Amino acid sequence: MSLRYLLREEVMKKLLNVYRRITVGLPFLQSPMLLAVRLYWGFQFAQTGWGKLHNLAKITGFFASLNVPVPGFTAPAISTLEFVGGILLMLGLFSRPIAFLLACNMFVAYWTADREALTSVFSDPGKFYIADPYTFLFASLMVLIFGAGFFAVDTLIAKRVKAFEQ
C-alpha cells in the first residue's frame, strides 16, 4: 500500500469519527430548537389572534369577503384559537392538539385567502413559501410531528402521570 492511500484512509476515518460525534450530539438540540419554535411562533399566533380579537368587525368583513361560512361565528372562533392556541403553544400545554388545530387553520387560510399560492406548491414553490401562512403552518407542523420537546408543561404532566401510575 502506498503512503497516499494510507493518508486517505486515515483522513476518511477521522472524518467519519467527526461525523459520528456530530450525529450523536445533534439530538440534544431538538428540545431547545422546539422550545425556540414554540416560543417565537406561539407569540406570533397569540399576537395575531389578539389583534384580530380587537378588530372583530374588520375580520368578520374580511372573512365574509372570502366566502368563509358563518363569518360572524368564524371570525371570533379563529381569533380565539390563534390567541389561546399561541399561549398554549408557548407553554407547551396540549401542544400536539393545538398544533393540529393551528395547522388546519393555516391550511384553511391558504385555501381561502391565498389559494393560488397553495395550488402552485409544486409548479412555483416560491409563491407557496412567501405566502403569509407558510411559516405559521411550518411551525405548527413541527410541533405536531415532533412534539413540544423536553421544556414543556406537557412533559412535566407526563412525568407526574408516569410517577403516579408506578
C-alpha positions in Angstrom: 0.0 0.0 0.0 1.2 3.4 -0.8 1.6 6.3 1.6 -1.0 8.3 -0.3 -3.6 5.5 0.1 -2.9 5.2 3.9 -3.2 9.0 4.3 -6.6 9.0 2.5 -7.8 6.1 4.6 -6.7 7.9 7.8 -8.4 11.1 6.8 -11.6 9.2 6.0 -11.5 7.5 9.4 -11.1 10.9 11.1 -14.0 12.4 9.0 -16.2 9.5 9.9 -15.4 9.9 13.6 -16.2 13.6 13.5 -19.5 12.8 11.7 -20.4 10.2 14.3 -19.8 12.7 17.1 -21.9 15.3 15.4 -24.8 12.9 14.8 -24.7 11.8 18.4 -24.7 15.4 19.7 -27.4 16.9 17.4 -30.4 15.2 19.1 -29.6 17.2 22.2 -30.5 20.3 20.3 -34.0 19.1 19.5 -35.7 20.3 22.6 -34.1 23.7 22.7 -35.0 24.1 19.0 -38.6 23.1 19.6 -38.7 25.5 22.6 -37.5 28.3 20.3 -40.1 27.5 17.7 -42.9 27.2 20.2 -41.9 30.5 22.0 -41.5 32.5 18.8 -44.4 31.2 16.7 -46.6 30.8 19.8 -46.1 34.5 20.5 -46.7 35.3 16.8 -50.0 33.4 16.9 -51.1 35.0 20.2 -50.2 38.4 18.9 -52.1 37.8 15.6 -55.1 36.4 17.5 -55.1 39.4 19.9 -55.1 41.8 17.0 -58.0 40.0 15.4 -60.0 39.9 18.7 -59.6 43.7 18.9 -60.8 44.2 15.3 -63.6 41.6 15.0 -65.8 43.8 12.8 -62.9 44.1 10.2 -62.0 40.4 10.5 -65.7 39.4 10.1 -66.0 41.5 7.0 -62.7 40.1 5.6 -64.0 36.5 6.2 -67.3 37.4 4.6 -65.4 38.7 1.5 -63.6 35.3 1.3 -66.9 33.5 1.5 -66.0 31.8 4.8 -69.1 30.2 6.2 -70.8 32.0 9.1 -68.2 34.8 9.4 -69.9 36.2 12.5 -69.0 33.0 14.3 -65.9 32.0 12.5 -64.0 35.3 13.0 -64.1 35.2 16.8 -63.6 31.5 16.9 -60.4 31.7 14.7 -59.2 34.8 16.6 -59.6 33.0 19.9 -57.9 29.9 18.6 -54.9 31.9 17.5 -54.7 33.8 20.7 -55.3 31.0 23.2 -53.5 28.5 20.9 -50.5 30.7 20.7 -50.3 30.9 24.5 -50.7 27.2 24.9 -48.0 26.6 22.3 -45.6 28.9 24.2 -46.3 26.9 27.4 -46.1 23.6 25.7 -49.5 22.6 27.0 -51.8 20.4 24.9 -49.1 21.0 22.2 -50.0 18.4 19.6 -53.8 19.0 19.6 -53.2 22.8 19.5 -50.6 22.4 16.8 -53.1 20.3 14.8 -55.8 22.9 15.1 -53.4 25.7 14.2 -52.1 23.7 11.2 -55.7 23.2 10.0 -56.3 26.9 10.5 -53.3 27.7 8.3 -54.4 25.2 5.6 -57.8 27.0 5.6 -56.0 30.3 5.4 -54.1 29.2 2.4 -57.3 27.8 0.8 -59.4 30.8 1.4 -57.0 33.8 1.2 -54.1 32.5 -0.8 -55.4 29.6 -3.0 -53.0 30.5 -5.8 -50.0 30.0 -3.5 -51.4 26.7 -2.3 -52.1 25.3 -5.7 -48.7 26.4 -7.0 -46.8 24.5 -4.3 -45.2 22.3 -6.9 -45.3 24.4 -10.1 -44.0 27.6 -8.4 -42.9 26.8 -4.8 -41.7 30.4 -4.3 -45.4 31.6 -4.2 -46.1 28.9 -1.6 -43.4 29.7 0.8 -43.6 33.5 0.6 -47.3 33.5 1.5 -48.2 34.6 5.0 -49.5 31.3 6.3 -46.3 29.4 5.4 -44.1 29.9 8.5 -47.1 29.6 10.8 -48.0 26.3 9.1 -44.4 25.0 9.2 -44.1 25.8 12.9 -47.4 24.1 13.7 -46.4 21.0 11.7 -43.0 20.9 13.5 -44.7 20.8 16.9 -47.4 18.4 15.7 -44.9 15.9 14.3 -42.0 16.3 16.9 -44.0 17.2 20.0 -43.2 20.0 22.4 -39.8 18.8 23.5 -38.4 18.4 27.0 -39.0 22.1 28.0 -42.8 22.0 28.1 -45.7 21.7 30.5 -46.8 18.6 28.6 -43.5 16.9 29.6 -44.0 17.8 33.3 -47.5 16.4 33.2 -46.4 13.2 31.5 -43.7 12.8 34.2 -46.2 13.3 37.0 -48.7 10.9 35.5 -46.0 8.3 35.0 -44.8 8.7 38.6 -48.4 8.4 39.8 -49.0 5.2 37.8 -46.0 3.5 39.4 
